[in-house]
Amino acid sequence: MSKVPALRFDGHGSATTTHAVRAAIQRSQASLSDLSRELRIDPKTVAKWRKRQTVEEQKTGPRAPCSSVLREEEEATIFAFRRHTLLPLDDCLYALQPSVANLTRSAVHRCLRRHGIPRLPDVKGDKASMEAVTIIGFDLVKNMFQAHGAVTERSVLYRKKLPRPQAISFAASRD
């Protein structure tokens, strides 16, 4: 019987073989049962690696990540809403819950992460030029407003929390 390298666990926690062991399995002429006894692994594992052309692990999970909770239209709604309003995650959740059934915070976060916008862009300084602002958004939270000013959908110039009276004067001064 051929000499097979000792097991060394370089892979994930459930790995029972290494690259070297997999290559030895593919090269070996020994029977499945002999190899599985020698390597102390299941015969199904030996058979699996014998059939494969490569010694690399195959990616598990879906080939194209998609939500198991949200439909495509709901994902598009969440993505477009976040891109155009630049609201924080929780505010997007509260605004969209009436229109998207059974929407959860984690579903919104996973959707935004899949689309590459899990976080709001960083603010570019405290003193933003108001001439440059092309998008202004207001977020309503009980007795506070949060104002967002941006040039494009992804470039926030300012984000300010304001009490109701200050929010009205702030909005009036931006004409």
C-alpha positions in Angstrom: 0.0 0.0 0.0 1.2 3.5 -0.8 2.4 5.8 2.0 -0.3 8.5 2.6 0.7 11.8 4.4 -0.4 12.3 8.0 -3.6 14.3 8.6 -3.0 17.9 9.3 -6.0 20.1 9.8 -5.6 23.3 7.7 -9.2 23.6 6.6 -12.5 24.4 8.3 -13.5 22.8 11.6 -15.3 19.9 9.9 -12.5 19.0 7.5 -11.2 15.4 7.8 -8.7 15.7 4.9 -6.0 18.1 3.8 -4.8 19.0 0.3 -2.0 16.4 0.6 -4.3 13.7 1.8 -6.8 14.4 -1.0 -4.0 14.3 -3.6 -2.8 11.0 -2.2 -6.4 9.6 -2.3 -6.6 10.6 -6.0 -3.2 9.0 -6.8 -3.7 5.8 -4.8 -4.6 2.5 -6.4 -5.7 1.0 -3.0 -9.4 0.1 -2.5 -11.8 2.5 -0.8 -12.0 0.4 2.4 -8.2 0.1 2.7 -7.7 3.8 2.3 -10.5 4.7 4.7 -9.0 2.4 7.3 -5.5 3.7 6.8 -6.6 7.4 6.9 -9.3 6.8 9.6 -11.9 8.6 7.5 -15.3 7.5 6.1 -15.3 5.5 2.8 -17.8 8.0 1.4 -15.1 10.7 1.9 -12.5 8.7 0.0 -15.0 8.0 -2.8 -15.9 11.7 -3.0 -12.3 12.8 -3.4 -11.5 10.0 -5.9 -14.3 11.3 -8.2 -13.2 14.9 -8.1 -10.7 16.4 -10.6 -9.3 18.9 -8.0 -8.2 18.8 -4.4 -9.8 22.2 -3.6 -12.9 22.4 -1.5 -16.0 23.3 -3.4 -18.0 26.4 -2.3 -21.1 25.5 -0.4 -24.3 27.5 -0.4 -26.2 29.0 -3.2 -24.3 30.0 -6.4 -26.2 33.3 -6.6 -26.9 34.5 -3.1 -30.6 35.4 -2.7 -33.0 35.9 0.1 -35.1 33.1 1.4 -37.4 35.6 3.1 -37.8 38.4 0.6 -39.0 38.3 -3.0 -37.0 40.0 -5.7 -39.4 43.0 -5.9 -39.2 43.5 -2.1 -35.4 43.4 -2.3 -35.4 46.0 -5.1 -37.7 48.2 -3.0 -35.4 48.1 0.0 -32.3 48.7 -2.1 -33.9 51.7 -3.9 -35.3 53.1 -0.8 -31.9 53.0 1.0 -30.0 54.4 -2.0 -32.3 57.3 -2.4 -33.1 58.3 1.2 -29.7 57.5 2.8 -31.6 56.6 6.0 -30.0 54.4 8.7 -30.9 50.8 8.8 -33.6 51.0 11.6 -35.3 53.9 9.9 -35.4 52.1 6.6 -37.0 49.1 8.5 -39.7 51.3 10.2 -40.5 53.1 6.9 -40.8 49.9 4.9 -42.5 47.6 7.4 -46.0 48.7 6.4 -45.4 48.0 2.7 -43.3 44.8 3.0 -44.9 41.9 4.9 -43.0 40.3 7.8 -39.9 42.5 7.3 -37.2 42.1 10.0 -34.1 44.1 10.8 -31.9 41.2 9.9 -33.6 40.7 6.5 -33.1 44.4 5.7 -29.4 44.2 6.7 -28.7 41.0 4.7 -30.4 42.6 1.7 -28.4 45.7 1.9 -25.2 43.7 2.4 -25.9 41.6 -0.7 -26.3 44.8 -2.7 -23.1 46.3 -1.4 -24.5 49.1 0.8 -24.6 47.7 4.4 -23.4 51.0 5.9 -24.2 54.6 5.1 -21.3 56.5 3.5 -19.1 58.5 5.9 -19.8 62.2 6.4 -17.3 64.5 4.7 -16.8 67.0 7.4 -19.0 69.3 9.6 -19.0 72.4 7.3 -20.4 71.3 4.0 -21.0 73.7 1.2 -24.8 74.1 0.8 -24.3 75.0 -2.9 -23.0 71.5 -3.5 -26.0 69.7 -1.8 -28.4 68.3 -4.3 -30.3 65.8 -2.1 -31.8 66.7 1.2 -33.6 64.0 3.3 -35.4 64.3 6.6 -35.9 61.4 9.0 -38.7 61.7 11.6 -38.1 60.2 15.0 -40.6 61.1 17.7 -39.3 64.6 18.8 -36.2 64.6 16.6 -35.4 65.0 13.0 -32.3 63.8 11.3 -31.3 65.8 8.2 -29.1 64.3 5.5 -27.5 66.4 2.8 -25.7 64.8 -0.2 -24.3 65.5 -3.6 -24.9 62.1 -5.0 -26.7 59.0 -3.7 -23.5 57.8 -2.0 -21.8 60.9 -0.9 -23.2 62.4 2.4 -22.0 65.9 3.1 -23.8 66.2 6.5 -26.0 64.3 8.9 -27.5 66.3 11.7 -29.9 65.5 14.5 -32.2 68.3 15.3 -35.1 68.9 17.7 -38.4 69.9 16.0 -38.2 73.7 16.3 -34.6 73.7 15.0 -35.5 71.4 12.1 -38.1 73.9 10.8 -35.6 76.8 10.9 -32.9 74.6 9.5 -35.1 73.6 6.5 -36.2 77.2 6.0 -32.6 78.5 5.9 -31.7 76.0 3.1 -33.8 77.7 0.4 
